[in-house]
Amino acid sequence: MLNLTKSITISGYSYVEKTVENTTDDTTTYTEKVPAVYLSADVADNGSDPHISFTIQNKELYLANKKDCNKDISEFYTNALSLIE
């Protein structure tokens, strides 16, 4: 017997801008977006509980930018939970 479940999956990253020195020229720097936290959510339409999670990809970067990362995590949770209403 086949039983299908339709679900919505969303994912994203909390990025932090980091200044990096150019390896060929020590006097030149550039800004790079580095992922600090990976965010993921699965919401099924059959009434089952949603699954929302995050994974810290770079602990040092996360800890140094905790306030901004936590803001992104909170925004992601709000968006993911709005899918179950």
C-alpha positions in Angstrom: 0.0 0.0 0.0 1.4 3.4 -1.0 1.1 6.3 1.4 2.3 9.7 0.2 3.0 12.7 2.3 3.5 16.2 0.8 5.9 18.5 2.6 7.6 21.8 2.3 11.3 22.0 2.9 13.1 25.3 3.5 16.7 25.9 4.2 19.2 28.8 4.5 22.4 30.1 6.0 23.3 32.8 8.5 26.2 34.4 6.8 28.9 36.6 8.4 31.0 39.1 6.4 34.7 38.5 7.0 37.6 40.5 5.8 40.2 38.3 4.1 43.7 39.1 2.9 44.5 38.5 -0.7 47.0 35.6 -0.8 48.9 37.1 -3.8 49.1 40.6 -2.5 49.4 41.2 1.3 48.2 44.8 1.0 44.9 44.0 -0.6 41.9 42.7 1.4 38.3 41.8 0.3 35.1 41.0 2.1 33.7 37.4 1.9 30.4 36.0 3.0 31.1 33.0 5.2 28.4 30.6 6.4 28.2 30.5 10.2 24.9 28.6 10.7 22.9 26.2 8.5 19.1 26.3 9.0 16.6 23.7 7.8 12.9 23.0 8.3 10.5 20.3 7.0 6.8 20.9 7.4 4.4 18.1 6.3 0.8 18.8 5.3 -0.6 15.7 7.1 -0.6 17.3 10.5 2.6 15.7 11.8 5.0 17.8 13.8 7.4 20.1 11.9 11.1 19.5 12.1 13.2 22.7 12.5 16.9 22.6 13.2 20.1 24.5 12.9 23.8 23.5 12.7 26.7 25.7 13.6 29.1 25.4 10.7 31.8 27.6 12.2 31.9 27.8 16.0 34.5 30.6 16.2 32.6 32.7 13.7 29.3 32.0 15.4 30.6 32.9 18.8 32.1 36.1 17.5 28.8 37.1 15.8 26.4 35.4 18.1 23.9 38.3 18.3 23.5 38.6 14.5 23.4 34.8 14.0 20.8 34.4 16.7 18.7 37.1 15.1 18.8 35.1 11.8 18.0 31.9 13.6 15.0 33.5 15.2 13.8 35.0 11.9 14.1 31.5 10.3 12.1 29.8 13.1 9.4 32.5 12.7 9.2 31.9 9.0 9.2 28.1 9.3 6.5 28.1 12.0 4.3 30.3 9.9 4.0 27.4 7.4 2.1 25.3 9.9 -0.7 27.8 10.5 
